[in-house]
Amino acid sequence: MDVYNFPYQHYLKNELPEEMQKLADAATAATELAYAPYSKFKVGASVLMSDGTILSGANQENASYPIGVCAERAVLAGIHVSEDYKVKAIAVTFTSDAPVGDNPIAPCGMCRQSILEMQHRQDSPIAIYMCGPGGKVIMIEDAEFLLPFSFGSKDLPSFKPQV
Ligand code: THU
């Protein structure tokens, strides 16, 4: 039997390099952009681009529930990657009025697919910083690790890279 393993690291936010603390702080600030009147669960996601730019997004819910967009896909939707403009890392966190604890939040399955597509598009790894509101962080250095046996462009004969 084959076994799937992948590396990840636990941190406290203040142990991260300054650039990554800034990224985690941006994700926390982005929770204020959330429109989450149904779940009351405000998610913020921020990406660090290869030129040092930080971009942010937040979950946007809808009375027709499946229409809602997660924070990770909200931020990724505004990015066009190229040879010299790539996503280096994404940080995600949340705030909630409910007592939900301090555990880092992980991207949902649909967002894992989207992050991985972006990684394949730019052909370089995206690190994922999963953050809790009290400072706990789990870091995974490659989006591939979070979605083993993924479906992707390799499976679609009609795929042609877009330039
Ligand atoms: N949500 C995100 O924005 N990102 C995730 O990775 C997990 C879930 C949002 C979707 C919904 O608006 C709320 O959190 C509760 O599920």
Backbone and ligand atoms as CSV (ligand in chain L), in Angstrom:
chain,resi,resn,atom,element,x,y,z
A,1,MET,N,N,0.838,-1.190,0.000
A,1,MET,CA,C,0.000,0.000,0.000
A,1,MET,C,C,0.884,1.256,0.000
A,2,ASP,N,N,0.545,2.205,-0.858
A,2,ASP,CA,C,1.249,3.486,-0.852
A,2,ASP,C,C,0.657,4.395,0.207
A,3,VAL,N,N,1.509,5.241,0.794
A,3,VAL,CA,C,1.041,6.190,1.810
A,3,VAL,C,C,1.431,7.593,1.374
A,4,TYR,N,N,0.496,8.500,1.489
A,4,TYR,CA,C,0.768,9.890,1.111
A,4,TYR,C,C,1.194,10.681,2.339
A,5,ASN,N,N,2.349,11.297,2.283
A,5,ASN,CA,C,2.834,12.174,3.358
A,5,ASN,C,C,3.198,13.517,2.768
A,6,PHE,N,N,3.077,14.548,3.547
A,6,PHE,CA,C,3.593,15.823,3.061
A,6,PHE,C,C,4.088,16.644,4.243
A,7,PRO,N,N,5.081,17.527,3.984
A,7,PRO,CA,C,5.644,18.330,5.071
A,7,PRO,C,C,4.806,19.574,5.348
A,8,TYR,N,N,4.683,19.912,6.613
A,8,TYR,CA,C,4.061,21.183,6.999
A,8,TYR,C,C,4.688,21.610,8.313
A,9,GLN,N,N,4.568,22.908,8.604
A,9,GLN,CA,C,5.203,23.413,9.827
A,9,GLN,C,C,4.232,24.234,10.651
A,10,HIS,N,N,4.338,24.071,11.961
A,10,HIS,CA,C,3.564,24.899,12.890
A,10,HIS,C,C,4.414,26.091,13.323
A,11,TYR,N,N,3.786,27.258,13.378
A,11,TYR,CA,C,4.465,28.469,13.867
A,11,TYR,C,C,3.495,29.252,14.746
A,12,LEU,N,N,4.055,30.207,15.456
A,12,LEU,CA,C,3.258,31.323,15.938
A,12,LEU,C,C,3.563,32.486,15.005
A,13,LYS,N,N,2.567,33.346,14.782
A,13,LYS,CA,C,2.734,34.395,13.776
A,13,LYS,C,C,4.009,35.203,14.005
A,14,ASN,N,N,4.299,35.504,15.287
A,14,ASN,CA,C,5.468,36.364,15.547
A,14,ASN,C,C,6.811,35.654,15.347
A,15,GLU,N,N,6.775,34.366,15.000
A,15,GLU,CA,C,8.007,33.650,14.641
A,15,GLU,C,C,8.282,33.696,13.136
A,16,LEU,N,N,7.308,34.169,12.368
A,16,LEU,CA,C,7.456,34.188,10.914
A,16,LEU,C,C,8.388,35.323,10.494
A,17,PRO,N,N,9.016,35.211,9.304
A,17,PRO,CA,C,9.752,36.355,8.768
A,17,PRO,C,C,8.803,37.550,8.656
A,18,GLU,N,N,9.370,38.744,8.762
A,18,GLU,CA,C,8.562,39.965,8.810
A,18,GLU,C,C,7.587,40.071,7.633
A,19,GLU,N,N,8.075,39.687,6.451
A,19,GLU,CA,C,7.247,39.755,5.232
A,19,GLU,C,C,5.990,38.882,5.368
A,20,MET,N,N,6.162,37.731,6.009
A,20,MET,CA,C,5.033,36.812,6.155
A,20,MET,C,C,4.100,37.245,7.294
A,21,GLN,N,N,4.666,37.908,8.314
A,21,GLN,CA,C,3.801,38.492,9.355
A,21,GLN,C,C,2.918,39.561,8.735
A,22,LYS,N,N,3.500,40.360,7.841
A,22,LYS,CA,C,2.728,41.395,7.152
A,22,LYS,C,C,1.617,40.762,6.321
A,23,LEU,N,N,1.939,39.649,5.688
A,23,LEU,CA,C,0.941,38.958,4.863
A,23,LEU,C,C,-0.207,38.436,5.734
A,24,ALA,N,N,0.147,37.849,6.878
A,24,ALA,CA,C,-0.888,37.345,7.798
A,24,ALA,C,C,-1.728,38.502,8.346
A,25,ASP,N,N,-1.072,39.627,8.636
A,25,ASP,CA,C,-1.814,40.803,9.128
A,25,ASP,C,C,-2.765,41.339,8.054
A,26,ALA,N,N,-2.316,41.291,6.792
A,26,ALA,CA,C,-3.180,41.754,5.700
A,26,ALA,C,C,-4.417,40.859,5.593
A,27,ALA,N,N,-4.236,39.558,5.791
A,27,ALA,CA,C,-5.384,38.640,5.730
A,27,ALA,C,C,-6.364,38.939,6.866
A,28,THR,N,N,-5.820,39.247,8.040
A,28,THR,CA,C,-6.695,39.615,9.167
A,28,THR,C,C,-7.462,40.892,8.840
A,29,ALA,N,N,-6.753,41.891,8.303
A,29,ALA,CA,C,-7.419,43.150,7.938
A,29,ALA,C,C,-8.490,42.903,6.881
A,30,ALA,N,N,-8.227,41.950,5.968
A,30,ALA,CA,C,-9.174,41.675,4.871
A,30,ALA,C,C,-10.478,41.068,5.370
A,31,THR,N,N,-10.468,40.476,6.581
A,31,THR,CA,C,-11.736,39.927,7.101
A,31,THR,C,C,-12.795,41.029,7.206
A,32,GLU,N,N,-12.324,42.285,7.318
A,32,GLU,CA,C,-13.260,43.422,7.385
A,32,GLU,C,C,-13.971,43.647,6.048
A,33,LEU,N,N,-13.428,43.085,4.976
A,33,LEU,CA,C,-14.043,43.226,3.647
A,33,LEU,C,C,-15.110,42.165,3.402
A,34,ALA,N,N,-15.210,41.220,4.347
A,34,ALA,CA,C,-16.146,40.103,4.129
A,34,ALA,C,C,-17.585,40.586,4.144
A,35,TYR,N,N,-18.395,39.923,3.337
A,35,TYR,CA,C,-19.848,40.081,3.409
A,35,TYR,C,C,-20.378,38.700,3.803
A,36,ALA,N,N,-20.590,38.521,5.100
A,36,ALA,CA,C,-20.931,37.192,5.614
A,36,ALA,C,C,-22.115,37.262,6.583
A,37,PRO,N,N,-23.258,37.810,6.105
A,37,PRO,CA,C,-24.397,37.964,7.004
A,37,PRO,C,C,-25.082,36.632,7.326
A,38,TYR,N,N,-24.765,35.588,6.571
A,38,TYR,CA,C,-25.417,34.291,6.791
A,38,TYR,C,C,-24.608,33.423,7.738
A,39,SER,N,N,-23.328,33.245,7.435
A,39,SER,CA,C,-22.495,32.393,8.297
A,39,SER,C,C,-21.922,33.166,9.475
A,40,LYS,N,N,-21.816,34.491,9.352
A,40,LYS,CA,C,-21.133,35.335,10.344
A,40,LYS,C,C,-19.665,34.935,10.503
A,41,PHE,N,N,-19.156,34.241,9.497
A,41,PHE,CA,C,-17.770,33.752,9.523
A,41,PHE,C,C,-17.004,34.523,8.460
A,42,LYS,N,N,-16.214,35.484,8.936
A,42,LYS,CA,C,-15.526,36.395,8.014
A,42,LYS,C,C,-14.131,35.870,7.716
A,43,VAL,N,N,-13.900,35.579,6.449
A,43,VAL,CA,C,-12.615,35.020,6.028
A,43,VAL,C,C,-11.862,36.070,5.214
A,44,GLY,N,N,-10.579,36.203,5.494
A,44,GLY,CA,C,-9.717,37.087,4.721
A,44,GLY,C,C,-8.586,36.281,4.099
A,45,ALA,N,N,-8.253,36.621,2.864
A,45,ALA,CA,C,-7.123,35.953,2.197
A,45,ALA,C,C,-6.256,37.016,1.552
A,46,SER,N,N,-4.953,36.884,1.717
A,46,SER,CA,C,-4.019,37.821,1.105
A,46,SER,C,C,-2.924,37.047,0.404
A,47,VAL,N,N,-2.510,37.583,-0.741
A,47,VAL,CA,C,-1.429,36.941,-1.487
A,47,VAL,C,C,-0.225,37.862,-1.531
A,48,LEU,N,N,0.940,37.244,-1.485
A,48,LEU,CA,C,2.198,37.966,-1.665
A,48,LEU,C,C,2.687,37.677,-3.082
A,49,MET,N,N,2.822,38.741,-3.884
A,49,MET,CA,C,3.284,38.580,-5.255
A,49,MET,C,C,4.812,38.644,-5.294
A,50,SER,N,N,5.381,38.198,-6.400
A,50,SER,CA,C,6.846,38.132,-6.495
A,50,SER,C,C,7.492,39.511,-6.475
A,51,ASP,N,N,6.728,40.557,-6.774
A,51,ASP,CA,C,7.309,41.908,-6.691
A,51,ASP,C,C,7.075,42.556,-5.326
A,52,GLY,N,N,6.562,41.787,-4.373
A,52,GLY,CA,C,6.361,42.300,-3.012
A,52,GLY,C,C,4.969,42.862,-2.754
A,53,THR,N,N,4.173,42.989,-3.815
A,53,THR,CA,C,2.807,43.491,-3.644
A,53,THR,C,C,1.980,42.504,-2.830
A,54,ILE,N,N,1.127,43.044,-1.966
A,54,ILE,CA,C,0.159,42.209,-1.240
A,54,ILE,C,C,-1.239,42.591,-1.722
A,55,LEU,N,N,-2.022,41.586,-2.118
A,55,LEU,CA,C,-3.404,41.800,-2.562
A,55,LEU,C,C,-4.316,40.992,-1.656
A,56,SER,N,N,-5.536,41.496,-1.443
A,56,SER,CA,C,-6.432,40.848,-0.476
A,56,SER,C,C,-7.829,40.659,-1.027
A,57,GLY,N,N,-8.532,39.683,-0.451
A,57,GLY,CA,C,-9.935,39.445,-0.756
A,57,GLY,C,C,-10.620,38.858,0.460
A,58,ALA,N,N,-11.941,38.773,0.386
A,58,ALA,CA,C,-12.715,38.242,1.509
A,58,ALA,C,C,-13.940,37.506,0.970
A,59,ASN,N,N,-14.527,36.654,1.810
A,59,ASN,CA,C,-15.697,35.898,1.345
A,59,ASN,C,C,-16.896,36.812,1.132
A,60,GLN,N,N,-17.636,36.527,0.092
A,60,GLN,CA,C,-18.813,37.312,-0.283
A,60,GLN,C,C,-19.978,36.341,-0.402
A,61,GLU,N,N,-20.881,36.396,0.570
A,61,GLU,CA,C,-21.989,35.431,0.590
A,61,GLU,C,C,-23.190,35.953,-0.197
A,62,ASN,N,N,-24.195,35.090,-0.340
A,62,ASN,CA,C,-25.380,35.432,-1.117
A,62,ASN,C,C,-26.570,34.705,-0.513
A,63,ALA,N,N,-27.754,35.334,-0.599
A,63,ALA,CA,C,-28.970,34.712,-0.075
A,63,ALA,C,C,-29.227,33.368,-0.760
A,64,SER,N,N,-28.785,33.261,-2.014
A,64,SER,CA,C,-28.786,31.962,-2.689
A,64,SER,C,C,-27.421,31.344,-2.380
A,65,TYR,N,N,-27.359,30.540,-1.334
A,65,TYR,CA,C,-26.086,30.186,-0.697
A,65,TYR,C,C,-24.966,29.702,-1.629
A,66,PRO,N,N,-25.257,28.843,-2.617
A,66,PRO,CA,C,-24.115,28.328,-3.409
A,66,PRO,C,C,-23.404,29.413,-4.219
A,67,ILE,N,N,-24.015,30.563,-4.351
A,67,ILE,CA,C,-23.423,31.640,-5.150
A,67,ILE,C,C,-22.258,32.313,-4.419
A,68,GLY,N,N,-22.173,32.152,-3.121
A,68,GLY,CA,C,-21.112,32.798,-2.345
A,68,GLY,C,C,-19.722,32.434,-2.857
A,69,VAL,N,N,-18.791,33.349,-2.655
A,69,VAL,CA,C,-17.398,33.132,-3.085
A,69,VAL,C,C,-16.503,33.156,-1.850
A,70,CYS,N,N,-15.604,32.209,-1.779
A,70,CYS,CA,C,-14.641,32.177,-0.674
A,70,CYS,C,C,-13.583,33.275,-0.856
A,71,ALA,N,N,-12.946,33.628,0.255
A,71,ALA,CA,C,-11.926,34.678,0.255
A,71,ALA,C,C,-10.761,34.350,-0.694
A,72,GLU,N,N,-10.342,33.106,-0.693
A,72,GLU,CA,C,-9.172,32.727,-1.504
A,72,GLU,C,C,-9.457,32.935,-2.986
A,73,ARG,N,N,-10.647,32.490,-3.428
A,73,ARG,CA,C,-10.968,32.651,-4.849
A,73,ARG,C,C,-11.296,34.097,-5.175
A,74,ALA,N,N,-11.793,34.842,-4.191
A,74,ALA,CA,C,-12.054,36.266,-4.428
A,74,ALA,C,C,-10.748,36.993,-4.751
A,75,VAL,N,N,-9.694,36.707,-4.004
A,75,VAL,CA,C,-8.434,37.416,-4.280
A,75,VAL,C,C,-7.762,36.892,-5.543
A,76,LEU,N,N,-7.804,35.600,-5.763
A,76,LEU,CA,C,-7.124,35.046,-6.941
A,76,LEU,C,C,-7.767,35.511,-8.241
A,77,ALA,N,N,-9.062,35.800,-8.202
A,77,ALA,CA,C,-9.778,36.175,-9.430
A,77,ALA,C,C,-9.280,37.484,-10.021
A,78,GLY,N,N,-8.601,38.306,-9.219
A,78,GLY,CA,C,-8.129,39.593,-9.720
A,78,GLY,C,C,-6.673,39.588,-10.182
A,79,ILE,N,N,-6.089,38.394,-10.307
A,79,ILE,CA,C,-4.648,38.328,-10.585
A,79,ILE,C,C,-4.365,37.665,-11.928
A,80,HIS,N,N,-3.571,38.338,-12.732
A,80,HIS,CA,C,-3.079,37.735,-13.975
A,80,HIS,C,C,-1.579,37.492,-13.816
A,81,VAL,N,N,-1.207,36.237,-13.649
A,81,VAL,CA,C,0.213,35.933,-13.430
A,81,VAL,C,C,0.982,35.937,-14.746
A,82,SER,N,N,2.276,36.211,-14.641
A,82,SER,CA,C,3.143,36.187,-15.825
A,82,SER,C,C,4.540,35.755,-15.369
A,83,GLU,N,N,5.477,35.748,-16.292
A,83,GLU,CA,C,6.840,35.298,-15.987
A,83,GLU,C,C,7.447,36.075,-14.808
A,84,ASP,N,N,7.165,37.397,-14.745
A,84,ASP,CA,C,7.761,38.181,-13.650
A,84,ASP,C,C,6.729,38.725,-12.661
A,85,TYR,N,N,5.582,38.087,-12.613
A,85,TYR,CA,C,4.561,38.489,-11.629
A,85,TYR,C,C,3.822,37.217,-11.202
A,86,LYS,N,N,4.336,36.641,-10.110
A,86,LYS,CA,C,3.814,35.334,-9.676
A,86,LYS,C,C,3.343,35.402,-8.236
A,87,VAL,N,N,2.428,34.508,-7.895
A,87,VAL,CA,C,1.974,34.391,-6.510
A,87,VAL,C,C,3.002,33.562,-5.740
A,88,LYS,N,N,3.591,34.167,-4.706
A,88,LYS,CA,C,4.559,33.416,-3.890
A,88,LYS,C,C,3.874,32.697,-2.736
A,89,ALA,N,N,2.878,33.378,-2.133
A,89,ALA,CA,C,2.250,32.807,-0.931
A,89,ALA,C,C,0.841,33.345,-0.783
A,90,ILE,N,N,0.015,32.551,-0.134
A,90,ILE,CA,C,-1.328,33.012,0.223
A,90,ILE,C,C,-1.532,32.751,1.717
A,91,ALA,N,N,-2.050,33.754,2.409
A,91,ALA,CA,C,-2.388,33.593,3.833
A,91,ALA,C,C,-3.900,33.687,3.964
A,92,VAL,N,N,-4.467,32.860,4.833
A,92,VAL,CA,C,-5.907,32.879,5.044
A,92,VAL,C,C,-6.209,32.825,6.536
A,93,THR,N,N,-7.173,33.622,6.949
A,93,THR,CA,C,-7.579,33.610,8.352
A,93,THR,C,C,-9.045,34.010,8.470
A,94,PHE,N,N,-9.546,34.109,9.688
A,94,PHE,CA,C,-10.967,34.387,9.876
A,94,PHE,C,C,-11.204,35.143,11.167
A,95,THR,N,N,-12.373,35.770,11.242
A,95,THR,CA,C,-12.884,36.262,12.518
A,95,THR,C,C,-14.342,35.824,12.607
A,96,SER,N,N,-14.808,35.600,13.805
A,96,SER,CA,C,-16.198,35.203,13.981
A,96,SER,C,C,-16.652,35.638,15.367
A,97,ASP,N,N,-17.927,36.028,15.458
A,97,ASP,CA,C,-18.476,36.377,16.759
A,97,ASP,C,C,-18.725,35.119,17.590
A,98,ALA,N,N,-18.923,34.014,16.908
A,98,ALA,CA,C,-19.206,32.755,17.609
A,98,ALA,C,C,-17.912,32.200,18.203
A,99,PRO,N,N,-18.025,31.406,19.268
A,99,PRO,CA,C,-16.807,30.832,19.870
A,99,PRO,C,C,-16.277,29.662,19.041
A,100,VAL,N,N,-15.467,29.990,18.045
A,100,VAL,CA,C,-14.985,28.956,17.122
A,100,VAL,C,C,-13.551,28.518,17.406
A,101,GLY,N,N,-12.943,29.072,18.438
A,101,GLY,CA,C,-11.600,28.637,18.795
A,101,GLY,C,C,-10.525,29.351,18.005
A,102,ASP,N,N,-9.331,28.845,18.115
A,102,ASP,CA,C,-8.148,29.541,17.616
A,102,ASP,C,C,-7.404,28.727,16.558
A,103,ASN,N,N,-8.030,27.665,16.064
A,103,ASN,CA,C,-7.301,26.830,15.116
A,103,ASN,C,C,-7.170,27.510,13.757
A,104,PRO,N,N,-6.033,27.334,13.090
A,104,PRO,CA,C,-5.877,27.886,11.750
A,104,PRO,C,C,-6.972,27.372,10.818
A,105,ILE,N,N,-7.383,28.215,9.891
A,105,ILE,CA,C,-8.399,27.817,8.928
A,105,ILE,C,C,-7.689,27.299,7.677
A,106,ALA,N,N,-8.250,26.242,7.109
A,106,ALA,CA,C,-7.679,25.655,5.896
A,106,ALA,C,C,-8.564,25.978,4.700
A,107,PRO,N,N,-7.974,26.163,3.520
A,107,PRO,CA,C,-8.794,26.416,2.329
A,107,PRO,C,C,-9.735,25.235,2.062
A,108,CYS,N,N,-10.947,25.529,1.628
A,108,CYS,CA,C,-11.899,24.466,1.284
A,108,CYS,C,C,-11.425,23.750,0.017
A,109,GLY,N,N,-12.085,22.675,-0.309
A,109,GLY,CA,C,-11.665,21.863,-1.459
A,109,GLY,C,C,-11.672,22.646,-2.761
A,110,MET,N,N,-12.722,23.462,-2.963
A,110,MET,CA,C,-12.816,24.217,-4.214
A,110,MET,C,C,-11.670,25.225,-4.319
A,111,CYS,N,N,-11.331,25.849,-3.198
A,111,CYS,CA,C,-10.222,26.807,-3.203
A,111,CYS,C,C,-8.881,26.115,-3.408
A,112,ARG,N,N,-8.726,24.914,-2.881
A,112,ARG,CA,C,-7.478,24.172,-3.115
A,112,ARG,C,C,-7.287,23.937,-4.613
A,113,GLN,N,N,-8.381,23.607,-5.281
A,113,GLN,CA,C,-8.319,23.400,-6.732
A,113,GLN,C,C,-7.894,24.689,-7.439
A,114,SER,N,N,-8.452,25.810,-7.003
A,114,SER,CA,C,-8.143,27.105,-7.642
A,114,SER,C,C,-6.712,27.555,-7.367
A,115,ILE,N,N,-6.259,27.356,-6.131
A,115,ILE,CA,C,-4.877,27.737,-5.803
A,115,ILE,C,C,-3.906,26.893,-6.629
A,116,LEU,N,N,-4.229,25.598,-6.740
A,116,LEU,CA,C,-3.344,24.709,-7.493
A,116,LEU,C,C,-3.340,25.064,-8.982
A,117,GLU,N,N,-4.486,25.458,-9.527
A,117,GLU,CA,C,-4.522,25.879,-10.942
A,117,GLU,C,C,-3.604,27.082,-11.141
A,118,MET,N,N,-3.650,28.028,-10.194
A,118,MET,CA,C,-2.779,29.207,-10.288
A,118,MET,C,C,-1.313,28.776,-10.224
A,119,GLN,N,N,-1.016,27.828,-9.364
A,119,GLN,CA,C,0.357,27.328,-9.259
A,119,GLN,C,C,0.817,26.708,-10.589
A,120,HIS,N,N,-0.066,25.918,-11.197
A,120,HIS,CA,C,0.282,25.304,-12.480
A,120,HIS,C,C,0.431,26.364,-13.571
A,121,ARG,N,N,-0.459,27.360,-13.558
A,121,ARG,CA,C,-0.406,28.441,-14.547
A,121,ARG,C,C,0.933,29.155,-14.538
A,122,GLN,N,N,1.419,29.446,-13.323
A,122,GLN,CA,C,2.660,30.230,-13.210
A,122,GLN,C,C,3.885,29.346,-13.110
A,123,ASP,N,N,3.653,28.033,-12.981
A,123,ASP,CA,C,4.738,27.056,-12.928
A,123,ASP,C,C,5.748,27.342,-11.821
A,124,SER,N,N,5.242,27.770,-10.662
A,124,SER,CA,C,6.104,27.843,-9.475
A,124,SER,C,C,5.228,27.747,-8.235
A,125,PRO,N,N,5.808,27.185,-7.157
A,125,PRO,CA,C,4.988,26.826,-6.002
A,125,PRO,C,C,4.387,28.013,-5.261
A,126,ILE,N,N,3.202,27.795,-4.732
A,126,ILE,CA,C,2.528,28.774,-3.870
A,126,ILE,C,C,2.528,28.206,-2.459
A,127,ALA,N,N,3.115,28.947,-1.519
A,127,ALA,CA,C,3.087,28.527,-0.110
A,127,ALA,C,C,1.752,28.952,0.500
A,128,ILE,N,N,1.222,28.118,1.370
A,128,ILE,CA,C,-0.067,28.405,1.996
A,128,ILE,C,C,0.138,28.581,3.501
A,129,TYR,N,N,-0.238,29.769,3.988
A,129,TYR,CA,C,-0.159,30.078,5.414
A,129,TYR,C,C,-1.580,30.061,5.967
A,130,MET,N,N,-1.886,29.043,6.725
A,130,MET,CA,C,-3.221,28.894,7.311
A,130,MET,C,C,-3.145,29.444,8.728
A,131,CYS,N,N,-3.912,30.495,8.990
A,131,CYS,CA,C,-3.743,31.243,10.238
A,131,CYS,C,C,-4.999,31.178,11.102
A,132,GLY,N,N,-4.776,31.150,12.411
A,132,GLY,CA,C,-5.878,31.272,13.368
A,132,GLY,C,C,-5.900,32.681,13.933
A,133,PRO,N,N,-7.030,33.110,14.477
A,133,PRO,CA,C,-7.135,34.496,14.936
A,133,PRO,C,C,-6.210,34.829,16.111
A,134,GLY,N,N,-5.749,33.818,16.841
A,134,GLY,CA,C,-4.888,34.094,17.994
A,134,GLY,C,C,-3.407,33.980,17.691
A,135,GLY,N,N,-3.024,33.731,16.435
A,135,GLY,CA,C,-1.610,33.723,16.087
A,135,GLY,C,C,-1.032,32.365,15.709
A,136,LYS,N,N,-1.833,31.291,15.796
A,136,LYS,CA,C,-1.313,29.991,15.340
A,136,LYS,C,C,-1.290,29.958,13.817
A,137,VAL,N,N,-0.209,29.371,13.279
A,137,VAL,CA,C,-0.052,29.297,11.823
A,137,VAL,C,C,0.415,27.895,11.447
A,138,ILE,N,N,-0.183,27.352,10.388
A,138,ILE,CA,C,0.357,26.134,9.770
A,138,ILE,C,C,0.780,26.510,8.357
A,139,MET,N,N,2.021,26.194,8.008
A,139,MET,CA,C,2.556,26.577,6.705
A,139,MET,C,C,2.853,25.339,5.864
A,140,ILE,N,N,2.368,25.395,4.630
A,140,ILE,CA,C,2.613,24.319,3.657
A,140,ILE,C,C,3.278,24.977,2.458
A,141,GLU,N,N,4.429,24.489,2.050
A,141,GLU,CA,C,5.195,25.279,1.086
A,141,GLU,C,C,4.842,25.042,-0.368
A,142,ASP,N,N,3.891,24.156,-0.629
A,142,ASP,CA,C,3.550,23.855,-2.021
A,142,ASP,C,C,2.075,23.452,-2.074
A,143,ALA,N,N,1.284,24.141,-2.905
A,143,ALA,CA,C,-0.156,23.871,-2.959
A,143,ALA,C,C,-0.455,22.435,-3.394
A,144,GLU,N,N,0.489,21.827,-4.093
A,144,GLU,CA,C,0.319,20.439,-4.551
A,144,GLU,C,C,0.057,19.509,-3.362
A,145,PHE,N,N,0.689,19.807,-2.222
A,145,PHE,CA,C,0.565,18.924,-1.058
A,145,PHE,C,C,-0.864,18.858,-0.532
A,146,LEU,N,N,-1.624,19.935,-0.732
A,146,LEU,CA,C,-2.978,19.973,-0.159
A,146,LEU,C,C,-4.030,19.329,-1.051
A,147,LEU,N,N,-3.614,18.910,-2.232
A,147,LEU,CA,C,-4.600,18.307,-3.140
A,147,LEU,C,C,-3.966,17.160,-3.925
A,148,PRO,N,N,-3.735,16.043,-3.235
A,148,PRO,CA,C,-3.125,14.907,-3.908
A,148,PRO,C,C,-4.067,14.326,-4.963
A,149,PHE,N,N,-3.513,13.704,-5.961
A,149,PHE,CA,C,-4.290,13.084,-7.048
A,149,PHE,C,C,-5.264,14.090,-7.659
A,150,SER,N,N,-4.752,15.303,-7.894
A,150,SER,CA,C,-5.646,16.358,-8.366
A,150,SER,C,C,-6.032,16.156,-9.826
A,151,PHE,N,N,-7.181,16.693,-10.141
A,151,PHE,CA,C,-7.624,16.808,-11.525
A,151,PHE,C,C,-7.074,18.122,-12.051
A,152,GLY,N,N,-6.604,18.134,-13.270
A,152,GLY,CA,C,-6.051,19.390,-13.776
A,152,GLY,C,C,-5.907,19.396,-15.282
A,153,SER,N,N,-5.190,20.398,-15.778
A,153,SER,CA,C,-5.056,20.590,-17.225
A,153,SER,C,C,-4.460,19.357,-17.912
A,154,LYS,N,N,-3.634,18.612,-17.190
A,154,LYS,CA,C,-3.010,17.421,-17.767
A,154,LYS,C,C,-4.053,16.390,-18.192
A,155,ASP,N,N,-5.234,16.473,-17.593
A,155,ASP,CA,C,-6.295,15.495,-17.875
A,155,ASP,C,C,-7.185,15.915,-19.047
A,156,LEU,N,N,-7.020,17.136,-19.511
A,156,LEU,CA,C,-7.905,17.656,-20.551
A,156,LEU,C,C,-7.136,17.833,-21.853
A,157,PRO,N,N,-7.386,16.994,-22.843
A,157,PRO,CA,C,-6.637,17.094,-24.096
A,157,PRO,C,C,-6.848,18.429,-24.806
A,158,SER,N,N,-7.930,19.134,-24.502
A,158,SER,CA,C,-8.211,20.413,-25.173
A,158,SER,C,C,-7.408,21.572,-24.574
A,159,PHE,N,N,-6.666,21.310,-23.477
A,159,PHE,CA,C,-5.943,22.390,-22.813
A,159,PHE,C,C,-4.787,22.917,-23.656
A,160,LYS,N,N,-4.718,24.238,-23.779
A,160,LYS,CA,C,-3.558,24.911,-24.385
A,160,LYS,C,C,-3.187,26.053,-23.459
A,161,PRO,N,N,-1.915,26.155,-23.026
A,161,PRO,CA,C,-1.537,27.255,-22.116
A,161,PRO,C,C,-1.910,28.607,-22.724
A,162,GLN,N,N,-2.415,29.481,-21.894
A,162,GLN,CA,C,-2.792,30.823,-22.360
A,162,GLN,C,C,-1.640,31.778,-22.120
A,163,VAL,N,N,-1.254,32.514,-23.139
A,163,VAL,CA,C,-0.132,33.452,-22.959
A,163,VAL,C,C,-0.647,34.880,-22.811
L,1,THU,N1,N,-14.937,30.266,3.467
L,1,THU,C1,C,-13.902,30.907,2.841
L,1,THU,O1,O,-14.023,32.075,2.452
L,1,THU,N2,N,-12.750,30.225,2.664
L,1,THU,C2,C,-12.532,28.951,3.085
L,1,THU,O2,O,-11.494,28.387,2.799
L,1,THU,C3,C,-13.530,28.262,3.889
L,1,THU,C4,C,-14.871,28.894,3.931
L,1,THU,C5,C,-16.191,30.990,3.672
L,1,THU,C6,C,-17.349,30.490,2.845
L,1,THU,C7,C,-18.527,30.987,3.652
L,1,THU,O3,O,-18.796,32.336,3.276
L,1,THU,C8,C,-18.019,30.984,5.096
L,1,THU,O4,O,-16.606,30.884,5.001
L,1,THU,C9,C,-18.545,29.833,5.919
L,1,THU,O5,O,-18.349,28.634,5.274
